[in-house]
Amino acid sequence: EAVFRQAWRFPLVVTDRLLSPALLSTVYTDSIPWMTVALKATGLWRWLNGLGLFFLISYALQPVAMITLLRALGVRQVVLLATGALLALLTPAFLMRHGHVALSGHGVVIFALAAAVDSIRHGLTMRRAGVFAGLAVLAMGVHAYHLPPIGFCFAAAMASEIAQKRPKAWLNCAKASAMVLLGMALTALVLGYGVGQGAGGGKSPIIGYYSMNILGPILPQGSALFGQTFEGGWFKQTLDPNGGQWFEGYNYLGAGVLFTIAAGIFLSVRHGWLPTPVRD
């Protein structure tokens, strides 16, 4: 709201109306900076609820992203694509993030998986590197917590490029990395990463000052089965593996999803990694 009501300035989502007289970049207030810029530029902020609009876009993109991922894997049967889209909409970990609308944009992560699969099967070209760069730029303007899974997908694409010994693999990885890092650096400059204090009055705005439960995907954070009870503010008896904001992180994936991942890893190890580039 403060960014909407002030005149345009640079960086685009920095304001002095929240922690006056200090400057604050609203990348630290979970305000979905790119959507903030779009709503301000169009004037639609006067009539639209940006958070509700982001929820709508997120749910719409989840099935689209899943279809993209399945097609990258070579799936073409309509019934399987439709089933995958439905499962993407029904997966509990994708439905909501506690207190963080910006973190509901899981489609970004699924698109990154699709880009990784496409790169692994067909090579890390500059076009595919551009997709990773675009997803990183998008994530930084939604919420930086989306960057780690995108980073892992990008790392997988580069590792596969090298492992399959494709022509100029190391050079391709270096150029792709430069493209991604340049996009991230420009985004940090445009959105004011590093400008002002943290939203809670913290002394450092640097990414990494805030923490999350890195075991969230594999261990529930609010489960009576794991002895966790709600005490009015948050759940007690939640494991704090890395210190800091132990009460938030990526959602628990579920036993079924974890079993599927474990089975996939087992089958991959059992049958060995591909020694040569994949051919259609």
N, C-alpha and C positions, 0 to 999 in steps of 0.2 A: 504493500500500500504506500509505503514511504517512497519507493522508487517510482511508482506510478504518478504520484502527485508532485514530484520535483521535476525541474527542467532536465533535459538530457545532459549527461556528463560522461566523462571517461575516467575510469572503467565504467561500463554500461550499467552495472547493478550495484554500484557503490552509493551509499547514502550517508548523510550526517544527521538524519532525523530520528535515528533509533537510539544511538548512544551519544547524543550530543554532549560536547562538541566533537567527539571522536568520529572518525570515518569507520564505516563497516560495510564490507562486501556481503551481500545477502546470500552468497554461496554458503555461508555459515548458518543460515537460518532455514535450511531445507525448503527454499522458496522456488525451486525449479527455474533457475536463471534464464534459460533459453525461452521458456514459456512466458516468463515475466517480460522479456524484451519484446516478444511477438505481440503480447496483449497490449503493451504500452504503445508500440509502433502503430497498431491498428485502431487503438482506442476502444477495443472490445472489453477492456478491464472494467468499464463502467456497467456492463450488462452481463458479463459472464463470470462465473466462479471458476477461477483458474485451477483450483485443486480438484474440483469435480470434473472439469474438462480433462484433466490429466488422467484421472481414474478411467474415464470413458475411453480415451485413446489407448491406455495401457491394456485394458481388457480386449479392445479390438485388435491390437497388435499381437497379443499372445498367440491366437490361432494362426494368424498370418505368418508369424515367425516360425512356428512349429512346422507348418507346411513347407516353408523355405528350407528348414533343416532336413526334413524328410526327403525333399527333392534333391538336396545336396548329397544325400546318402544313396540316391538312385531309385527311390520309391516313386512309382508313377500310378499305382492303383488308386482310384478315386476313393474307394471305401477305406483304405489304410490312411490316406491323407485326411479324410474326414474324421476318422477315429483319433488320429494324432491331434488334430485341432481341438476336438472335444476334450481329450485328456489334458491338453494345455490349459483349457479353461477351468477344469475341475481339480487340478493339482493343488492341494491345500497350501503348499508353500508359496504358490503364485497368487493367492487370492487377496492377501492383505499383509502389510507390515505394520507392526504396532507403532502408532503415532507418527509414521513417516509415509506420507503420500508419495513423495519422490521415489521412495524405494520400491514402489509397486510397479515400476517400469521394467518388468522382467523380460519383456520382448527384446530389449537391448542385449541382454545376455544370451538369449536363444539365437538371435541374429549372429552374435559373435561365434557361437558354436557352429552355425551353418557356414560362416566364412572360414572357420578352421577346417571343417570337413572338406569344403570345396578346395581349399589350398592343399590339404594333404593328398587329395585324390588327383589334382590337376596341376599343382605347382603354385608357389607363392609369387604370382606375377605382380606387377606394379598396380594393376587394377584391383586385385584382391588386397594388396597392402593399403590402397586407398580406402577400401571398405573398412578395414581395421582402424585406420586413422579417423575416418568419419564417425565410427562408433565410439572411439575414445573421446573425440570432441563433443559428441552428443552426450555421453555419460558425464563429462565434466560440467555440462550445463544443465544436467538433471540432478545428479547426486554422485559425488566422487566414490561412494561405496560400490558403484557399478564397475569401477575400473579394475579391481582385482580379478574378477572372473574373465573380463575381456582380455586382460593381460595374460592370464593363463592360456586362453584360447590362442592368442597371438604367439605365445611361446611354443605351444604345441605345433602350430603351423611352421614355425622356423625350425624346430627340432626335427620335424618330419622332412623338411626340405634338405637338411643336412644328412639325416640318416639314410634317405633314399638316394643320396649322391647325385642329385640333379645337376645339370650344367650350371655353373656359376652360382652354386647354392649359397656360398658364403657372401658373395657380392649381393645377391638378391636379398638376403637377410639384412645386410648392412643398409641397403637402400630403403628397405621396408621399415626398419627401425628408425632411420632418420626421418622418414615421412611421418610416422606415428608421433615421434617425440616433438617434431616441429609443430604439428597440429596441436598437441597438448600445450606446448609453450605459448603459442599464440592465443589459445583459449584462456589460459591462466592470466595472460596480460589483459585481454579484452574484458574478462569477467571480474578482475580484481582479486584473484587469489593472492593472499598475503597482505591484503589491505585491511587494517583495522583489527580489533580484538575479536575473539571468539564470541559467539552469541550469548554465552553464559558469563561473559566478563572475564574469560580466561586471558592469560598474559600472552598467549601465542596463537596466531591464526594458522600456523603451518599445518598442512595435512599430516596426520599421524599423531597430533596432540590428543585428539579424541580416539577412543579405542572401541573395540567391539569384541564380542565373544567369538573367537575364531573357530570354536568347536560347535557353534550353533547348528550347522547343517547336519551334524551326526549325533548330537545330544540335545534332547528337548530342553527348553528353557522354562516351561510352565506346565509340567506334567506331574500329576499325582503319582503316577506309576514310578517316577524317579524321586519321589519324596519331596517334591517342590510344592509349597503352599503359598497362596496369595495372601499378603498381609496389608492390603490397602494401597500400597505404593507399587510394589512389584513382587515377584515370586521369591521366596526365601529358598535357601539350599540350592541355589544355582551355581554351578561351577564357574570360577573366575580363572581361566587358563592363562591369561596374558596381562591382567591388571588393567584398571581403567574402567570403562563403561561396560561392565560385565553383563548388564541387563539388556543389551541389544546386539544384534548381529543378523546374519542371514538365517532365514527360517529353517527349522528342522525339515529335512527332506522326506522323512518317513521310512519305515523299515523296508517297505516294498521297493522303493527307489534305491535305497542303499544296497539291497540284495541284488538288484539288477546291475548296478554299477560293479559290485564285487564279482558277479558272474561274468560280466564283460571283460574285466581285467584278467580273471582266471583263464577264460577262453583265449584271450590275446596272448598271454604268456605261454599257454600250452601249445598253441599252434605257431608260435614264433612271430617276430615282427617281419614285415615285408622287406626283403633285401633289395628289391628293385622298384622303380616307379610303378605305380598302379596304372594299368591300361584298361580302357573300357572295352 
